[in-house]
Amino acid sequence: MSNGNGVTETLTHAAEVVAETAKDIGNTVKKKAKAAVKSAKKTAKTAEKDVSARAKKVTKAVTKRVSAAKKKLEAAKTAASAEIAALKKKGAGKKAAAKKTATKKTATKAPAKKAAAKKAPAKKVAAKKAAVKKAVKKVAKKATAKKAAVKRSVAAKKGAAKKA
């Protein structure tokens, strides 16, 4: 293929230049991709640190509130138990317990009566409305029947008068 003009050498040199350019482009892309990955990892680490710090703060705040609530409940419990002990010493415990059970029984029965009382009038009202409607219909029927009877009797009287 060599005819002395250096065609082969020119083609080989051009191919080497193209290959070298392709390698350079590949290396540039590789470097940029590495830089992008590096920055993404860095951003992820900072975000993770921020989230964990915020979670720690929230956990501390919740722990404080829960412990404060537990302390309040414990104080209320001790106060209530002291009050119960004082009432038992006075002897009011048995009487109060008897009164409480009596009031509980009446309290449970009273709402049931109220509920029943509320339900019953509603049914009565509906029944009354239905009865009123029926009565109105009956009265209307009777009134029309009476009018018809009156008309007939008037007509009968006129007919009898004409015949006479």
Backbone torsions as a table, in degrees:
resi	resn	phi	psi	omega
1	MET	NA	-20.5	-179.0
2	SER	-77.5	119.0	179.0
3	ASN	-111.1	9.3	175.7
4	GLY	92.5	-0.9	-179.4
5	ASN	-90.6	-11.7	179.6
6	GLY	83.2	25.7	-179.8
7	VAL	-65.5	-43.5	-178.5
8	THR	-62.3	-44.5	-179.3
9	GLU	-63.3	-39.4	179.9
10	THR	-66.6	-44.1	179.1
11	LEU	-65.2	-41.9	179.2
12	THR	-62.8	-44.4	179.5
13	HIS	-62.6	-40.9	179.9
14	ALA	-65.3	-41.7	179.1
15	ALA	-64.2	-40.4	178.4
16	GLU	-64.7	-39.1	178.9
17	VAL	-65.1	-43.1	179.3
18	VAL	-63.5	-44.0	-179.7
19	ALA	-63.5	-42.0	179.8
20	GLU	-65.0	-39.7	178.5
21	THR	-65.0	-41.0	178.4
22	ALA	-63.7	-40.6	177.4
23	LYS	-63.4	-42.0	179.5
24	ASP	-62.8	-43.6	178.4
25	ILE	-63.1	-43.0	178.2
26	GLY	-60.8	-42.7	178.6
27	ASN	-65.5	-38.7	179.1
28	THR	-64.5	-44.4	178.4
29	VAL	-63.0	-41.8	-179.1
30	LYS	-62.3	-44.2	179.2
31	LYS	-62.8	-44.3	-179.3
32	LYS	-65.6	-39.3	178.6
33	ALA	-65.0	-41.0	178.3
34	LYS	-62.6	-41.8	179.4
35	ALA	-64.0	-40.5	179.5
36	ALA	-65.7	-42.2	178.8
37	VAL	-64.0	-41.8	-179.3
38	LYS	-61.9	-45.6	-179.7
39	SER	-67.3	-36.1	177.9
40	ALA	-65.2	-41.7	177.7
41	LYS	-63.3	-40.8	179.9
42	LYS	-63.4	-44.9	178.6
43	THR	-62.6	-40.5	179.2
44	ALA	-64.6	-40.4	179.4
45	LYS	-65.0	-43.0	-180.0
46	THR	-66.2	-38.9	178.2
47	ALA	-64.3	-41.2	179.6
48	GLU	-63.7	-41.5	178.1
49	LYS	-63.4	-43.5	179.5
50	ASP	-62.6	-43.7	-179.1
51	VAL	-65.3	-43.2	-178.8
52	SER	-67.1	-36.7	177.6
53	ALA	-64.5	-43.4	179.2
54	ARG	-64.6	-39.2	179.1
55	ALA	-64.6	-38.7	177.9
56	LYS	-63.7	-42.8	179.2
57	LYS	-61.8	-45.0	-179.7
58	VAL	-64.4	-41.9	179.5
59	THR	-61.1	-42.5	178.5
60	LYS	-62.3	-44.5	-179.0
61	ALA	-62.7	-43.9	179.9
62	VAL	-65.1	-41.5	179.5
63	THR	-61.3	-42.2	178.5
64	LYS	-61.3	-45.9	-178.4
65	ARG	-65.1	-40.9	-179.5
66	VAL	-65.8	-43.0	-179.6
67	SER	-65.7	-38.3	177.7
68	ALA	-64.2	-41.7	178.4
69	ALA	-64.6	-40.5	178.1
70	LYS	-62.6	-41.0	179.0
71	LYS	-63.4	-42.7	179.0
72	LYS	-62.4	-43.5	179.5
73	LEU	-65.1	-39.3	178.8
74	GLU	-64.2	-42.1	178.3
75	ALA	-63.3	-42.2	178.9
76	ALA	-64.9	-38.0	179.3
77	LYS	-64.1	-45.8	-179.8
78	THR	-66.0	-38.5	178.3
79	ALA	-64.6	-41.8	179.6
80	ALA	-66.1	-41.5	179.9
81	SER	-67.1	-36.0	176.4
82	ALA	-65.2	-41.0	178.8
83	GLU	-65.1	-40.3	177.7
84	ILE	-62.9	-43.2	179.2
85	ALA	-62.4	-41.7	179.4
86	ALA	-64.1	-41.2	179.2
87	LEU	-67.1	-36.6	178.4
88	LYS	-65.7	-37.2	178.3
89	LYS	-63.8	-36.9	179.2
90	LYS	-73.4	-18.5	-178.1
91	GLY	88.1	7.6	-179.0
92	ALA	-81.0	-10.8	-176.4
93	GLY	-62.4	-46.1	-178.4
94	LYS	-68.6	-44.0	179.7
95	LYS	-64.9	-44.0	-179.4
96	ALA	-64.5	-39.3	179.4
97	ALA	-64.6	-41.1	178.7
98	ALA	-63.9	-43.2	178.5
99	LYS	-63.9	-41.3	-179.1
100	LYS	-62.6	-44.0	-179.4
101	THR	-65.6	-39.0	178.6
102	ALA	-64.7	-44.1	-179.9
103	THR	-68.4	-34.3	177.6
104	LYS	-63.1	-43.2	179.9
105	LYS	-62.4	-45.8	180.0
106	THR	-69.3	-35.0	179.8
107	ALA	-65.7	-37.4	179.4
108	THR	-72.9	-33.0	-179.8
109	LYS	-75.3	-37.1	-176.0
110	ALA	-60.6	-47.6	179.2
111	PRO	-62.4	-32.9	178.8
112	ALA	-64.0	-40.8	178.6
113	LYS	-65.1	-40.1	179.3
114	LYS	-62.9	-43.4	-179.5
115	ALA	-63.2	-43.3	179.3
116	ALA	-64.0	-40.4	-179.7
117	ALA	-64.0	-37.2	179.8
118	LYS	-69.3	-38.3	-177.3
119	LYS	-71.4	-40.0	-175.9
120	ALA	-61.7	-47.6	-179.8
121	PRO	-60.4	-34.0	179.4
122	ALA	-62.0	-42.7	178.8
123	LYS	-67.6	-40.1	-179.9
124	LYS	-63.5	-41.9	-179.7
125	VAL	-62.8	-42.9	179.2
126	ALA	-64.0	-41.8	179.1
127	ALA	-64.3	-40.7	179.5
128	LYS	-64.0	-41.9	179.6
129	LYS	-61.7	-42.2	179.6
130	ALA	-64.7	-41.3	179.6
131	ALA	-64.8	-39.8	179.3
132	VAL	-64.2	-42.9	178.9
133	LYS	-61.7	-43.1	178.7
134	LYS	-62.7	-42.9	-179.4
135	ALA	-63.4	-41.7	179.4
136	VAL	-62.0	-41.7	179.4
137	LYS	-64.2	-42.5	179.5
138	LYS	-62.7	-44.1	-179.7
139	VAL	-63.2	-40.8	179.4
140	ALA	-63.7	-42.1	178.8
141	LYS	-63.6	-44.4	180.0
142	LYS	-62.9	-40.9	-178.8
143	ALA	-64.1	-43.7	178.6
144	THR	-66.2	-37.9	178.8
145	ALA	-64.6	-40.9	179.9
146	LYS	-65.3	-41.8	179.2
147	LYS	-61.6	-42.2	179.4
148	ALA	-64.2	-41.0	179.5
149	ALA	-65.0	-41.5	179.7
150	VAL	-63.3	-44.6	179.8
151	LYS	-60.8	-42.5	-179.8
152	ARG	-64.5	-43.0	-177.8
153	SER	-67.7	-36.3	176.8
154	VAL	-65.1	-42.8	179.1
155	ALA	-64.9	-39.5	179.4
156	ALA	-64.2	-41.1	179.6
157	LYS	-65.9	-40.5	178.7
158	LYS	-65.3	-40.1	178.8
159	GLY	-65.6	-40.9	179.4
160	ALA	-66.9	-37.4	180.0
161	ALA	-66.8	-38.3	179.2
162	LYS	-67.0	-40.8	-178.8
163	LYS	-67.1	-34.7	-177.1
164	ALA	-77.9	NA	NA
